[in-house]
Amino acid sequence: MPGGDRESGNTDRVVLRTTESTTEWRSLSALFHFIHLEAAGGLVLMAATALAMVVANSPLERGFTAILDLPLTIKIGAVGIDKPLVLWINDGLMAVFFLLVGMELKREVIEGHLSSVARASLPACAALGGMIAPALIYAVVNRGDVVALRGWAIPSATDIAFALGVLSLVGDRAPSALRAFLLSVAIFDDLGAIVIIALFYTGKLSLIALGVGGVLVLALACLNRGGISKPAGYFLLGMPLWVAVLKSGVHATLAGVVVAMFIPLRAADGSPSSTESPLHRLEHALHPWVAFGVLPLFAFANAGVPLGGLSVADLFHPMPLGILGGLLIGKPVGIMGASAVAIALGVASLPDGVRWPHLFATALLCGIGFTMSLFIASLAFEGEGVAAIGLERLGIVTGSLLAGLAGYVVFRRTKIP
């Protein structure tokens, strides 16, 4: 009957609105949980960095370096991996970090703040500008030095944990929409870093290892298509995939991203419930370990800069100067410029409650490269002997520190709307 049809239609619309509301609430809940952990993890990361600097400039430095250089071999049959401890941290533990990055990226693109063109356009444009401008500044400053130019991507990265840690210190001076914007820019930054590592920091390729990796990726796809929701199956395939990628010449940490793409976002019954979703459960389980364990350990092993043989004049060496200029100038210029163009063309708009001074302060915080910058530097100068000088770490630590301080000061001087 007509009346019954109208009632049924109203019921359907109510159910639809309720479903959309539930999805939106789940997305916001995941965002707040992520930001809370990242902000707290950023403070722990700062402490780990400070400790690394203390150790690097104390009598403990020689013993600490000896521990990091300690060879560690794992061999099963004819296949073996022989690396110093620091590379087990950089290649092994950081694969767990990239697994988490991959899951966050998948969740945000499918159901989060990057799930629509309207939401994704401004952070995507900002991230692109914020990667190109720093790389150009570094390349111009280091032109003519073939070895140093390998580090062109170092200032292109953003350390989301550090940036959110500083943002948490300014309290309500940062609108809530700005935190989502910063997170989205950092996610696009991470995606760009993944592409850069895959394309530009890949060694001599082994077709046999790539073939083995391809077979394992197909097996992961079969697990996903088969509705397997237990993470154990994905880990059992992920570990040999990590070895295959390591042996192939492609950086091993990218195996974490590949595994993340196949972990189901929905429960076995098709429900989007965050309590049943394998990806949500695994992301929530891993996040504290990465924020309070993996990243601080990576920073502690890589951020120490021995200051004994360095002086203020070393900051003007082209390598640290290019990194410092890229992080402190290139990042905000690239982000603000790309955002202004995108908004002027009508491609994007400022988030609700966000004004241009807020965006500028956030762009400054994006100059905190730190973790990803250190990681890319370790790939760029691996085997070149340049990393031992400490100039690249000097530029990263100094540039990140100044960018964080500048962002904090601008936030403190920006009036609350």
LINHUBEL-V918092 format. One line per field, one symbol per residue. ss: DSSP state (H for helix, E for strand, C for the rest). phi: phi as a letter, one per 40 degrees, with the letter a starting at -180 (. if undefined). A space follows every 50 residues. Layout:
ss=???
phi=???
This chain:
ss=CHHHHHHHHHHHHHHHHHHHHHHHHHHHHHHHHHHHHHHHHHHHHHHHHH HHHHHHCCCCHHHHHHHHCCEEEEEECCEEEEEEHHHHHHHHHHHHHHHH HHHHHHHHHHHCCCCCHHHHHHHHHHHHHHHHHHHHHHHHHCCCCCCHHH HCCHHHCCCHHHHHHHHHHCHHHCCHHHHHHHHHHHHHHHHHHHHHHHHH CCCCCCHHHHHHHHHHHHHHHHHHHCCCCCHHHHHHHHHHHHHHHHHHCC CCCHHHHHHHHHCCCCCCCCCCCCCCCHHHHHHHHHHHHHHHHHHHHHHH HHCCCCCCCCCHHHHHCHHHHHHHHHHHHHHHHHHHHHHHHHHHCCCCCC CCCCCHHHHHHHHHHCCCCHHHHHHHHHHHCCCCCCHHHCHHHHHHHHHH HHHHHHHHHHHHHCCCC
phi=.dcccccccccccccccccccccccccccccccccdcccccccccccccc ccccccbbccdccccccccccbbbbbgccabbacdccccccccccccccc dcccccccccbbcbcbccccccccccccccbccccccccccbdgbccccc cdcdcccbccccccccccccgccbdcccccccccccccdccccccccccb bbcccbccccccccccccccccccccgcbccdcccccccccdcccdcchc cccccccccdcbcccbcdcgccdccbcdccccccccdccccbbccccccc cbccbccdcbbdcccccdccccccccccbcdccccccccccccccgcaac cdgbbdcccccccccccccfdcccccccccbcgcgccccgcccccccccc ccccccccccccccccc
